[in-house]
Amino acid sequence: MPECPELHLAGRYINETCGGVVFSGGVERSAVGRGPEVPFSSEAYRISAASRGKELRLTLAPLGPGAPQDLVFRFGMSGSFRLCPAAQLPRHAHLRFLTGESPPRALCFVDARRFGSWRLGDAWQLGRGPCVLSEYQAFRENVLKNLDDKAFDKPICEALLNQKFFNGIGNYLRAEILYRLKIPPFEKARTVLEALKDQEQARRKKNPSLTLSKKLKLMQENPDLLELCHTVPMEVIAAEKNLFDPDHSDNYAAFKNWLRCYLVPGMSSLRDRNGRTIWFQGEPGPMAPKGQPSRKKRAQPKADPEALTPKVTTRASKRRPRAAAKPPKLAKEEEEAAGDGPRKGRPHRRKKATAAPALPEPPVKAKRSRRMTARRGRGAAPAV
C-alpha cells in the first residue's frame, strides 16, 4: 500500500515530468473510477502536485482566464500516476489529463485494485494529523501532548496506523521503525511514548540552549520512535530518485533490497486487531492476540537461482506419494473396470484390459444358466 514516501515521490514525478507540459481540454474519467466527474476544461493549463501524509493534491492552473481546479487523491492499495502516449493508455487508467501536443500524451491516475479515490477541492482530509515528513515538529508535539487519548491504550503497532497522530505511516513503515528500535509490536503505545516524553524533558533540562544543528546530530546518533517516523520515510525518498517511478523497471527490486523487516525471510508475523499483518523479530509483546500462533517467513537467500530448484523437486515428490498412497482403491477400480475395457488416460491399466477378452460374455451367461437349472432341480425334489 502506498505510504507517505510513495505519495511524496508521486508528487515529485508529476512536477518533474509535467512541469513544462501544457495540457488542454477536459478531464476524462473511466466509468468505474471511484471519484466524481471533474468539471474543468481549458484550452491550455498546467498541472502541479503537492503531498501531505497519505494524500496528494493536484492543481490544474489555466494559462488564460479561468479559475484553477484542485483535486485531492488517496492512492488506496495500488494507486499511481503515469505519463504516457494517449494512444497507449495503461489498463485501469481511471482519470486522464490530456496534453495539447500532437500526438497527445496523457497523465493518468492508474489504480488496478480500485481502492484509490479523489475528491474536488484543495482541503486535506479532516482528522488527519500533521505529516511525519513535511511537518515533523508539529507531528511530534501532536503526539506527545495527546498521550491521554484512548488511541494510545492500544498496542504501539496499531497506534502507528492511526492517521490522526501518525499521518503517512503505514504497514511497512511501522514494521521497519519498530524493528530498528527492537520494540515489541504489541507493547502498549502509551508505555513506549511516555518514556520519550520523559527523555525529552530530561534532555531540555540538561541542555536548555541546544542549537538546531546539535539537535539534528543527537537525532541521528540516538533516534527515538518519533524521530524514526520522520527519518525512515526520508531514507526511502533519498535511496533512489526513481524508486517509485512507473517507468523505472527495477523500482520494486530496489525497494525490496532496502527493507530490513517487512516481508523479510526469518521474520515473524501476527495479525493485529484490525486484521493487518505486522512483521517483527523477537517477542511480540504483552498485548499480542491470544491463541494466534506467530508465523515465521522461511529464510531463503536473496537472488539465489539454485534456491528455486528444491521447491520444484519438493512439489514433484509430494505428487508421487499421493498417487502411491491409494493402491487398494486403484486396484479395486481396475478390477471393476476390467470387463469394460481400458480407461482413457491411464496407460498402466492396459494389462487388465488385454486380459478381459479371456472371459467372453456367452460362457458367463451359460455358467449362470447351469447354476439356475441346478437350483431349480434341487428346489423341485421335496415337492415329489
Buried (B, 14 or more C-beta within 10 A) or exposed (E): BBBBBBBBBBBBBBEEBBEEBBBBBBBBBBEEBBBEEBEBBBBEBBBBBBBBBBBBBBBBBBEEEBEBBBBBBBBBEBBBBBBBEBEEBEEBBBBBBBBBEEEBBBBBBBBBEBBBBBBBEEEBBEEBBBBBBBBBEEBBEBBBEBBEBEBBEBBBBBBBBBBBBBBBBBBBBBBBBBBBEEBBBBBBBBBBBBEBBEEBEEEEEEEEEBEEEEEEEBBEEEBBBBBBBBBBBBEBBEEBEBBBBBEBEEBEEBBEEBBEBBBBEEBBBBEBEEEBEBBBBEEBBEBBEEEEEEEEEEEEEEEEEEEEEEEEEEEEEEEEEEEEEEEEEBEEBBEEBBEEBBBEEBEEBEEBBEEBEEEEEEEEEEEEEEEEEEEEEEEEEEEE
